Amino acid sequence: MVSLIVNGESRKLDIEPSTPLLWALRDALALTGTKYGCGIALCGACTVLVEGQPARACVTPVSSVAGKRITTIEGLSRTGGHAVQRAWVAEDVPQCGFCQSGQILSAVALLERNPDPTDADINAAMSVVLCRCGTYQRIRRAIRVAAADKAAAERS
């Protein structure tokens, strides 16, 4: 048995400790927003947050995240109301959508550690998640919009 905290909920899974987190999320917990891309931690489609930090679920054994807070795209906001999700819609970021959960969660982590990122900061943080459709300009704009929205909300 492996105990995980996924999207704020404690879960016990009867699963091999070496099983990649990706398959625990998708197969055992039916959280299919986290995508399988390359399987070798290069594309970033499988990115989730572990204790608020981006992690590649395809190569992360469940045993290494036992007892840690894991956030998937499903756990970010049930209604799509997170600032980054709202900005993604406003800036019409997705095309095929495949990389979007990894992109969004990477952007969330960036804004948590750096609430006012420069374009260079955004490029550095987001370069680890590949977008096959090439929507990088829209991604950058959306992150700037989300940062401004968060700053405005904090001032209110």
NUGUVO-983965 format. One line per field, with one value per residue (C-alpha): z, x, y; residue number from 1. Coordinates in Angstrom, 2 decimals. Layout:
<pts>
zz <- c(Z_...)
xx <- c(X_...)
yy <- c(Y_...)
lumgu <- c(NUM_...)
</pts>
This chain:
<pts>
zz <- c(0.00_-0.86_0.78_-1.37_-0.85_-4.21_-4.70_-0.95_-0.44_1.27_-0.91_-0.22_-3.28_-3.52_-6.08_-6.61_-5.02_-8.25_-10.35_-12.01_-10.45_-13.90_-13.99_-10.38_-11.21_-14.54_-13.95_-10.21_-9.50_-12.91_-13.02_-16.74_-17.09_-16.60_-20.00_-21.13_-23.66_-24.02_-20.95_-20.31_-18.63_-21.64_-22.93_-19.70_-20.65_-17.46_-15.14_-11.78_-8.65_-5.71_-2.66_-5.08_-7.34_-10.90_-11.19_-14.13_-13.20_-15.90_-14.11_-10.49_-8.53_-6.24_-3.34_-3.66_-3.21_-0.45_2.08_-0.08_-1.49_-5.17_-7.30_-10.72_-13.18_-11.75_-8.30_-9.33_-9.53_-10.07_-11.85_-13.88_-11.62_-10.89_-12.24_-14.60_-15.97_-16.53_-18.32_-20.48_-21.69_-22.10_-24.21_-26.20_-25.45_-26.27_-29.74_-29.49_-25.68_-25.10_-23.17_-21.40_-17.98_-17.81_-19.07_-16.62_-13.58_-14.54_-14.83_-11.42_-9.84_-11.56_-10.26_-6.75_-6.57_-8.71_-8.78_-11.28_-13.79_-16.70_-20.18_-19.55_-16.30_-18.13_-20.98_-18.58_-16.49_-19.41_-21.73_-19.96_-21.28_-25.04_-27.03_-30.37_-31.64_-30.80_-28.74_-26.72_-27.36_-26.05_-23.08_-22.20_-22.52_-20.37_-17.62_-17.65_-17.46_-14.57_-12.72_-13.13_-11.99_-8.92_-8.08_-8.47_-6.26_-3.56_-3.62_-3.15)
xx <- c(0.00_1.15_-0.44_-0.71_-2.26_-3.76_-5.61_-5.99_-7.42_-5.62_-5.63_-4.30_-3.37_-2.61_0.11_3.75_5.97_7.98_4.91_5.25_3.00_1.48_-0.08_-1.24_-3.04_-4.49_-5.22_-5.80_-7.37_-8.97_-7.34_-6.71_-5.82_-2.17_-0.97_1.54_3.88_7.37_7.75_11.30_10.66_11.56_8.28_6.57_3.05_2.92_3.88_2.13_2.99_4.58_4.69_4.16_7.10_6.79_7.52_7.46_4.88_6.05_9.37_8.41_7.87_4.85_7.06_9.03_5.93_4.21_2.74_3.53_0.96_0.35_-1.69_-2.99_-4.82_-8.09_-7.10_-6.13_-9.73_-12.89_-14.50_-11.54_-11.39_-7.66_-5.98_-3.78_-6.72_-8.72_-5.76_-5.30_-8.89_-8.69_-5.53_-6.85_-3.71_-4.66_-4.72_-4.51_-4.52_-2.20_0.48_-1.87_-2.07_1.74_1.94_-0.65_0.83_4.33_2.98_1.30_4.59_6.43_4.00_4.12_7.88_8.04_4.83_6.24_8.31_10.16_9.90_13.28_11.94_8.86_10.91_13.25_10.44_8.27_10.97_10.73_7.22_7.07_4.13_3.88_1.52_3.97_1.67_4.58_3.69_0.15_1.53_3.80_0.91_-1.34_1.28_1.62_-2.18_-2.37_0.43_-1.38_-4.69_-3.07_-1.36_-4.64_-6.47_-3.80_-4.13_-7.91)
yy <- c(0.00_3.50_6.55_9.66_13.07_13.96_17.23_17.58_14.09_11.20_8.11_4.61_2.62_-1.07_-0.52_-1.43_1.26_1.55_2.37_5.77_8.40_9.02_5.56_5.76_9.00_7.91_4.23_3.88_7.28_8.05_11.50_11.60_15.29_14.38_13.19_10.61_12.18_10.80_8.59_9.83_13.20_15.32_16.75_17.85_16.76_14.69_17.56_17.69_19.63_17.82_20.04_22.95_22.08_20.75_17.05_14.65_12.03_9.61_8.95_9.65_6.41_6.61_5.55_8.80_10.96_9.01_11.44_14.49_16.93_16.20_18.58_17.60_19.81_18.46_19.72_23.23_24.44_22.47_25.42_26.69_29.73_29.73_32.89_30.89_28.90_32.09_33.68_30.58_30.93_34.71_34.44_31.46_29.47_25.86_24.43_20.66_20.87_17.94_19.83_22.20_20.55_20.48_24.06_25.37_23.63_24.82_28.37_28.06_26.97_29.83_32.45_31.01_31.45_34.60_36.67_39.20_37.21_38.78_37.29_35.64_34.11_32.84_31.42_29.63_28.15_27.14_25.80_22.46_21.77_21.31_22.64_20.89_23.59_26.38_28.60_29.98_33.64_33.06_31.13_34.03_36.53_34.34_34.14_37.92_38.27_35.79_37.60_40.94_39.42_37.89_41.18_43.09_40.58_40.92_44.71_44.49)
lumgu <- c(1_2_3_4_5_6_7_8_9_10_11_12_13_14_15_16_17_18_19_20_21_22_23_24_25_26_27_28_29_30_31_32_33_34_35_36_37_38_39_40_41_42_43_44_45_46_47_48_49_50_51_52_53_54_55_56_57_58_59_60_61_62_63_64_65_66_67_68_69_70_71_72_73_74_75_76_77_78_79_80_81_82_83_84_85_86_87_88_89_90_91_92_93_94_95_96_97_98_99_100_101_102_103_104_105_106_107_108_109_110_111_112_113_114_115_116_117_118_119_120_121_122_123_124_125_126_127_128_129_130_131_132_133_134_135_136_137_138_139_140_141_142_143_144_145_146_147_148_149_150_151_152_153_154_155_156)
</pts>
